[in-house]
Amino acid sequence: MITLQFVRAPGLGSSLISAYERGWPCHVDAVLPDGRLLGARSDVLAGVPAGVQIRPADYEQVSETRRIILTADAQTQLKFWAFLQSKIGAPYDTQAIFAFPFNQDWGSPDSFICSGLQAAALAASGWFPRPLPLPHDMVTPWELLLCLTPWDRAPANSGS
């Protein structure tokens, strides 16, 4: 299984992301087997630097959470986690964020936004049943959630 956690958080940045994408989640992380979260952030939280990092499960206060559980065979899971592990320490892709209002792909292949990192990991693992219609660095958390919802295996009450 591959589990992704989508969240809404208080604050101006989160509100701007949600308003831009016209959806509720402002961030997404992969959930490690021990409950820690692996993802890309632009800020330092819980003493963990910005960029692609592993963070504690409760590193951020959130107002809404939804976990998506995706069925994946062992090889796909290994590829997914190997991709994410190989990106630890990569910088956050600020250019990609600033490109969203212009509908441009200004992303860098060596840096990531939260949803782009997870989309790239799923693509690298071969999980996606069909290619995404956008480059990974142009996928918002809401778009990724909508794309994955048909394959969600989480119980209906898995959110908080």
C-alpha positions in Angstrom: 0.0 0.0 0.0 1.0 3.6 -0.6 -0.6 6.2 1.7 -0.7 9.9 1.0 -2.0 12.4 3.5 -3.7 15.6 2.2 -4.2 18.4 4.6 -5.7 21.9 5.0 -3.8 24.1 7.4 -4.5 27.5 8.9 -2.5 30.5 7.6 -2.3 32.8 4.7 -0.1 30.6 2.5 -2.4 27.7 2.8 -5.4 29.8 2.2 -3.8 31.2 -1.0 -3.0 27.7 -2.3 -6.6 26.5 -1.6 -8.1 29.6 -3.2 -5.9 29.2 -6.3 -6.7 25.6 -6.9 -10.3 25.9 -5.9 -10.0 22.9 -3.6 -9.5 22.3 0.1 -6.1 20.7 0.5 -3.0 22.9 0.6 -0.4 20.2 1.1 0.3 16.5 0.6 2.9 14.1 2.1 3.6 10.4 1.8 3.0 8.5 5.0 5.9 6.3 6.0 5.2 2.9 7.7 6.2 4.4 11.1 3.8 7.3 10.7 6.3 10.0 9.8 5.7 12.1 6.7 7.9 12.5 3.7 7.3 15.5 1.5 8.4 18.9 0.2 7.8 22.2 2.1 8.9 25.7 1.6 9.2 26.5 5.3 11.0 25.2 8.4 8.6 23.4 10.7 9.3 21.4 13.9 13.0 22.2 13.4 13.1 20.3 10.0 14.6 22.4 7.2 12.7 23.3 4.0 12.8 21.1 0.9 12.2 17.4 0.7 12.5 16.0 4.2 11.1 13.4 6.6 9.0 15.1 9.3 7.2 14.0 12.4 3.6 12.9 12.0 2.4 16.0 14.0 4.8 18.6 12.6 2.0 20.9 11.5 -1.4 21.9 12.9 -4.1 21.1 10.4 -7.8 21.8 10.2 -8.7 18.9 7.8 -7.0 15.7 6.9 -7.7 13.0 4.3 -5.5 9.9 3.7 -5.6 8.1 0.4 -4.5 4.5 0.4 -3.5 3.1 -2.9 -3.1 -0.6 -3.7 0.4 -1.3 -5.0 2.4 -4.5 -5.4 5.8 -4.8 -3.6 7.9 -3.8 -6.6 5.8 -0.6 -7.2 6.1 0.3 -3.5 9.8 -0.2 -3.5 10.2 2.1 -6.6 7.9 4.7 -5.0 9.9 4.8 -1.7 13.2 4.6 -3.5 12.3 7.6 -5.6 11.2 9.6 -2.5 14.3 8.6 -0.5 16.6 9.7 -3.4 15.0 13.2 -3.3 15.6 13.8 0.5 17.5 17.1 0.8 16.3 18.4 -2.6 15.1 22.0 -2.4 11.6 23.3 -2.6 10.6 24.5 -6.1 9.6 28.1 -5.5 9.7 28.9 -9.2 7.1 26.3 -9.9 4.8 27.9 -7.3 5.2 31.4 -8.8 4.5 29.9 -12.3 1.0 28.6 -11.4 -0.9 31.9 -11.9 0.7 32.1 -15.4 -0.1 28.5 -16.3 3.6 28.0 -17.1 6.0 25.2 -16.4 8.9 26.9 -14.7 9.7 23.9 -12.5 13.2 22.5 -12.0 13.8 18.7 -12.3 16.0 18.9 -9.2 13.5 20.6 -6.8 9.9 19.9 -5.9 6.5 21.3 -4.7 4.6 18.9 -2.4 2.1 17.6 -4.9 4.7 17.5 -7.7 7.0 15.3 -5.5 4.2 12.8 -4.8 3.1 12.8 -8.5 6.6 12.2 -9.7 7.1 9.4 -7.2 3.9 7.7 -8.3 5.0 8.1 -12.0 8.5 6.8 -11.3 7.1 3.7 -9.6 4.8 3.0 -12.5 1.7 3.3 -10.3 -0.3 5.7 -12.5 -2.7 3.8 -14.8 -2.3 6.5 -17.4 0.0 9.5 -17.7 -0.9 12.8 -16.0 -2.1 15.5 -18.4 0.4 18.0 -16.8 4.1 17.9 -15.8 4.4 16.9 -12.2 5.5 20.4 -11.1 2.2 21.8 -12.3 0.0 19.4 -10.3 -1.8 21.0 -7.3 -2.7 19.0 -4.2 -6.4 19.3 -5.2 -5.7 18.0 -8.7 -3.7 15.1 -7.3 -6.4 14.2 -4.8 -9.0 14.2 -7.5 -6.8 12.1 -9.7 -6.3 9.5 -7.0 -9.7 9.4 -5.4 -11.1 6.6 -7.7 -8.3 4.3 -6.5 -8.6 5.1 -2.8 -8.8 2.0 -0.5 -9.1 4.0 2.8 -12.1 3.5 5.0 -14.7 6.2 4.5 -14.0 7.8 7.9 -10.1 7.9 7.5 -10.1 11.7 7.5 -10.1 13.9 10.6 
